[in-house]
């Protein structure tokens, strides 16, 4: 996608982090913006900020784990703007914890938020883009955690690897059926977003305060781990430029930390050599990540 003026962006997870900066950058480039997020006060603030740039902005408070709410947000977008040219699936949560500790409801929450919400939007938006008979683009926000894994967050890795694989598969399907929609998967490493605050927005259907797990040391350690990784990450300042430049160049994989690319290569080499996960590899990754957060800005 090279021309953004007057095109319509529909973006989930728009109240914080990547969603906020991408929505604002789209508005700056002359796009019409439809934003969905569960956090109404924060979404309202972003909405008001964008209104100072353009009146062509819509906010819809949406729990993306509920398909009917996603459908309603897309319907409101079509009512207001009549089209969708760029879909950005940014909504996501981080749920740390060992598989033997983590309650099933936490698995359900992260799978529904990080993966199924992307399914819900694409089921509706791809037919809309096809009917428009104009060029469209979709960005699924995954993570570096969809390309290389480490300990402590198996549920997070499960959803991010799934998002990468799903996006690749859909790209094949669109090519095979000659559908003019370009696919992209955004795989950032640690960036200073609001992701470690996602517990504040946990929907009621995934909440049970009586479960002793949420008072356990394992839970507290997981939350501390998630906060550290995010707050020590790369500043978010250049992310919008990285993503929109990749859109202009039609890059499928959008990576935020190029100096980590050798770690992707090493993982691939280990796969073809039949080697399994090695904790020593994680040490190399963490050292590389620390360096990358300083050099890839």
C-alpha positions as CSV (number, residue, x, y, z in Angstrom):
1,X,0.0,0.0,0.0
2,X,1.6,3.2,-1.1
3,X,-1.2,5.8,-1.1
4,X,-2.8,6.5,2.3
5,X,-4.7,9.7,1.6
6,X,-8.5,9.2,2.2
7,X,-8.1,5.5,2.8
8,X,-9.9,3.9,5.7
9,X,-8.0,2.1,8.5
10,X,-9.8,-0.2,10.9
11,X,-7.6,-1.0,13.9
12,X,-8.1,-3.0,17.0
13,X,-6.2,-2.4,20.3
14,X,-6.1,1.3,19.3
15,X,-6.1,2.8,22.9
16,X,-2.5,2.0,23.8
17,X,0.9,1.1,22.4
18,X,1.3,0.1,18.8
19,X,-2.4,0.7,18.1
20,X,-2.3,4.3,19.4
21,X,0.8,5.3,17.4
22,X,-0.4,3.6,14.2
23,X,-3.8,5.2,14.4
24,X,-2.3,8.6,14.9
25,X,0.2,8.1,12.1
26,X,-2.6,7.0,9.8
27,X,-4.5,10.2,10.6
28,X,-1.3,12.3,10.0
29,X,-1.1,10.7,6.5
30,X,-4.7,11.7,5.7
31,X,-6.4,8.4,6.5
32,X,-9.9,8.0,8.0
33,X,-9.6,6.1,11.2
34,X,-11.9,3.5,12.9
35,X,-10.6,2.4,16.3
36,X,-11.7,-0.5,18.5
37,X,-10.6,-1.2,22.0
38,X,-12.0,-2.4,25.3
39,X,-10.5,0.5,27.4
40,X,-13.1,3.3,26.9
41,X,-11.3,6.1,28.8
42,X,-8.0,5.5,27.0
43,X,-9.7,5.1,23.6
44,X,-11.6,8.3,24.2
45,X,-8.3,10.1,24.8
46,X,-6.8,8.8,21.5
47,X,-10.0,9.7,19.7
48,X,-9.8,13.3,21.0
49,X,-6.2,13.5,20.0
50,X,-6.9,12.4,16.5
51,X,-9.9,14.8,16.2
52,X,-7.3,17.6,16.4
53,X,-5.9,16.2,13.1
54,X,-9.0,15.1,11.3
55,X,-12.8,14.9,11.9
56,X,-12.8,11.5,10.1
57,X,-12.4,9.3,13.1
58,X,-14.6,6.7,14.8
59,X,-14.2,5.0,18.1
60,X,-16.1,1.8,19.1
61,X,-15.6,0.3,22.5
62,X,-15.1,-3.4,21.7
63,X,-14.2,-6.6,23.5
64,X,-12.4,-8.3,20.6
65,X,-12.8,-11.7,22.3
66,X,-16.6,-11.5,21.4
67,X,-17.3,-12.0,17.7
68,X,-20.6,-10.1,17.8
69,X,-18.8,-7.0,19.2
70,X,-16.2,-7.2,16.5
71,X,-18.9,-7.6,13.9
72,X,-20.7,-4.5,15.3
73,X,-17.5,-2.4,15.2
74,X,-16.9,-3.3,11.6
75,X,-20.6,-2.6,10.7
76,X,-20.3,0.9,12.4
77,X,-17.2,1.6,10.3
78,X,-19.0,0.7,7.1
79,X,-21.9,2.9,8.1
80,X,-19.7,5.9,8.7
81,X,-17.0,5.4,6.0
82,X,-18.5,2.9,3.5
83,X,-15.2,1.0,3.0
84,X,-12.2,-0.5,4.7
85,X,-8.8,-0.3,3.0
86,X,-6.3,-1.2,5.8
87,X,-7.1,-3.6,8.6
88,X,-4.6,-3.7,11.5
89,X,-5.2,-6.4,14.0
90,X,-3.2,-5.0,17.0
91,X,-5.3,-6.1,20.0
92,X,-3.3,-8.4,22.3
93,X,-2.5,-9.5,25.8
94,X,0.5,-11.1,27.5
95,X,-0.1,-14.0,29.9
96,X,3.1,-15.4,31.5
97,X,3.1,-18.6,33.4
98,X,4.1,-22.3,33.2
99,X,1.7,-24.7,31.5
100,X,1.4,-26.6,34.7
101,X,0.4,-23.4,36.6
102,X,-1.6,-21.4,34.2
103,X,-5.4,-21.8,34.5
104,X,-7.4,-22.8,31.4
105,X,-9.3,-19.5,31.5
106,X,-6.0,-17.7,30.9
107,X,-5.3,-19.8,27.8
108,X,-8.7,-19.1,26.6
109,X,-8.3,-15.3,27.2
110,X,-5.0,-15.1,25.3
111,X,-6.1,-17.3,22.4
112,X,-9.3,-15.4,21.9
113,X,-7.6,-12.0,22.2
114,X,-4.4,-12.6,20.2
115,X,-5.6,-15.1,17.6
116,X,-9.4,-15.4,17.4
117,X,-9.9,-11.6,17.2
118,X,-7.8,-11.6,14.1
119,X,-9.9,-14.4,12.7
120,X,-13.1,-12.5,13.5
121,X,-12.0,-9.3,11.7
122,X,-10.6,-11.1,8.6
123,X,-13.8,-13.2,8.2
124,X,-15.7,-9.9,7.8
125,X,-13.2,-7.5,6.2
126,X,-11.7,-9.7,3.5
127,X,-15.2,-10.0,1.8
128,X,-15.6,-6.3,2.2
129,X,-12.3,-5.6,0.5
130,X,-13.1,-8.1,-2.3
131,X,-16.5,-6.4,-3.0
132,X,-14.8,-3.0,-3.1
133,X,-12.6,-4.3,-6.0
134,X,-9.8,-2.0,-4.8
135,X,-6.4,-2.8,-3.4
136,X,-6.4,-3.7,0.3
137,X,-3.9,-4.4,3.0
138,X,-4.0,-6.4,6.3
139,X,-1.4,-6.3,9.1
140,X,-1.6,-9.0,11.8
141,X,0.4,-7.9,14.8
142,X,2.3,-11.0,16.0
143,X,5.7,-10.7,17.8
144,X,9.3,-11.7,17.6
145,X,7.8,-14.4,19.9
146,X,6.1,-15.8,16.8
147,X,9.6,-16.5,15.3
148,X,11.8,-17.4,18.2
149,X,10.8,-18.8,21.6
150,X,12.2,-18.6,25.1
151,X,11.0,-19.9,28.6
152,X,8.2,-18.6,30.8
153,X,5.4,-17.7,28.4
154,X,4.2,-20.8,26.4
155,X,0.7,-19.4,26.0
156,X,2.0,-16.2,24.5
157,X,4.3,-18.0,22.1
158,X,1.5,-20.4,21.1
159,X,-0.7,-17.4,20.0
160,X,2.1,-15.5,18.3
161,X,3.4,-18.5,16.3
162,X,-0.2,-19.2,15.3
163,X,-0.6,-15.7,14.1
164,X,2.5,-15.9,11.9
165,X,1.5,-19.2,10.4
166,X,-2.1,-18.1,9.8
167,X,-1.0,-14.9,8.1
168,X,1.4,-16.9,5.8
169,X,-1.4,-19.3,5.0
170,X,-3.9,-16.6,4.1
171,X,-1.3,-14.9,1.9
172,X,-1.0,-18.1,-0.1
173,X,-4.8,-18.3,-0.4
174,X,-5.2,-14.7,-1.6
175,X,-2.5,-15.2,-4.2
176,X,-4.0,-18.5,-5.4
177,X,-7.4,-16.8,-5.8
178,X,-5.9,-13.6,-7.3
179,X,-7.4,-11.4,-4.6
180,X,-5.8,-8.0,-4.5
181,X,-5.1,-7.9,-0.7
182,X,-1.6,-7.7,0.6
183,X,-0.8,-9.5,3.9
184,X,1.7,-8.4,6.5
185,X,2.8,-9.8,9.8
186,X,4.4,-7.4,12.3
187,X,6.9,-9.1,14.6
188,X,8.3,-6.6,17.1
189,X,10.6,-7.6,19.9
190,X,10.3,-5.9,23.3
191,X,9.1,-2.3,22.9
192,X,7.9,0.1,25.5
193,X,4.1,-0.4,25.2
194,X,1.3,-0.7,27.7
195,X,1.2,-4.5,27.3
196,X,2.1,-5.3,30.9
197,X,-1.0,-3.5,32.0
198,X,-3.4,-5.9,30.2
199,X,-4.6,-7.4,33.4
200,X,-6.4,-4.2,34.1
201,X,-8.6,-4.9,31.0
202,X,-9.3,-8.6,31.6
203,X,-12.9,-9.3,30.6
204,X,-15.2,-10.7,33.3
205,X,-15.7,-14.0,31.4
206,X,-12.0,-14.8,32.0
207,X,-11.9,-13.6,35.6
208,X,-12.1,-15.6,38.8
209,X,-10.6,-13.8,41.7
210,X,-11.1,-16.8,44.0
211,X,-8.7,-18.9,42.1
212,X,-5.6,-19.3,44.4
213,X,-3.3,-19.0,41.3
214,X,-3.8,-15.3,41.2
215,X,-2.5,-15.0,44.8
216,X,0.5,-17.3,44.2
217,X,4.2,-16.5,43.9
218,X,4.1,-18.0,40.4
219,X,1.6,-15.4,39.3
220,X,3.5,-12.5,40.9
221,X,6.7,-13.7,39.3
222,X,5.1,-13.8,35.9
223,X,3.7,-10.3,36.1
224,X,7.1,-9.0,37.3
225,X,8.8,-10.8,34.3
226,X,6.3,-9.3,31.8
227,X,6.7,-5.8,33.2
228,X,10.5,-5.9,33.1
229,X,10.6,-7.1,29.5
230,X,8.3,-4.3,28.3
231,X,9.6,-1.4,30.4
232,X,13.3,-2.1,29.4
233,X,12.4,-2.5,25.7
234,X,13.0,-0.2,22.7
235,X,11.2,3.2,22.9
236,X,8.0,3.2,20.8
237,X,9.0,6.4,19.0
238,X,10.0,4.9,15.6
239,X,7.5,2.1,15.4
240,X,4.9,4.0,13.2
241,X,7.7,4.8,10.7
242,X,8.9,1.2,10.6
243,X,5.3,-0.1,9.9
244,X,4.3,2.5,7.3
245,X,7.6,2.2,5.5
246,X,7.1,-1.6,5.3
247,X,3.6,-1.0,4.0
248,X,4.9,1.3,1.3
249,X,7.5,-1.3,0.3
250,X,5.0,-4.2,0.6
251,X,7.2,-6.1,3.0
252,X,5.4,-9.2,4.3
253,X,7.5,-9.6,7.5
254,X,7.8,-6.4,9.5
255,X,10.6,-6.6,12.1
256,X,11.5,-4.0,14.7
257,X,14.9,-5.2,15.7
258,X,17.1,-6.1,12.7
259,X,20.1,-6.9,14.8
260,X,18.1,-9.9,16.1
261,X,17.8,-11.4,12.6
262,X,20.8,-13.7,13.3
263,X,18.8,-15.3,16.1
264,X,16.0,-16.2,13.6
265,X,18.7,-17.7,11.3
266,X,20.1,-19.7,14.2
267,X,16.7,-21.1,15.2
268,X,16.1,-22.1,11.6
269,X,19.4,-23.9,11.4
270,X,18.7,-25.8,14.6
271,X,15.3,-26.9,13.1
272,X,16.8,-28.3,9.9
273,X,19.6,-30.0,12.0
274,X,16.9,-31.6,14.2
275,X,18.1,-29.9,17.4
276,X,15.6,-29.1,20.1
277,X,15.3,-26.1,22.4
278,X,18.5,-25.4,24.4
279,X,18.5,-23.1,27.4
280,X,22.0,-21.9,26.3
281,X,20.4,-20.5,23.1
282,X,18.1,-18.4,25.4
283,X,21.2,-16.8,27.0
284,X,22.5,-15.8,23.6
285,X,19.0,-14.4,22.7
286,X,18.8,-12.2,25.9
287,X,22.3,-10.8,25.3
288,X,21.4,-10.0,21.7
289,X,18.1,-8.4,22.8
290,X,19.8,-6.1,25.3
291,X,22.2,-5.0,22.6
292,X,19.4,-4.6,20.0
293,X,17.3,-2.3,22.2
294,X,20.3,0.1,22.1
295,X,21.2,-0.2,18.4
296,X,17.9,-0.7,16.6
297,X,16.4,2.7,17.5
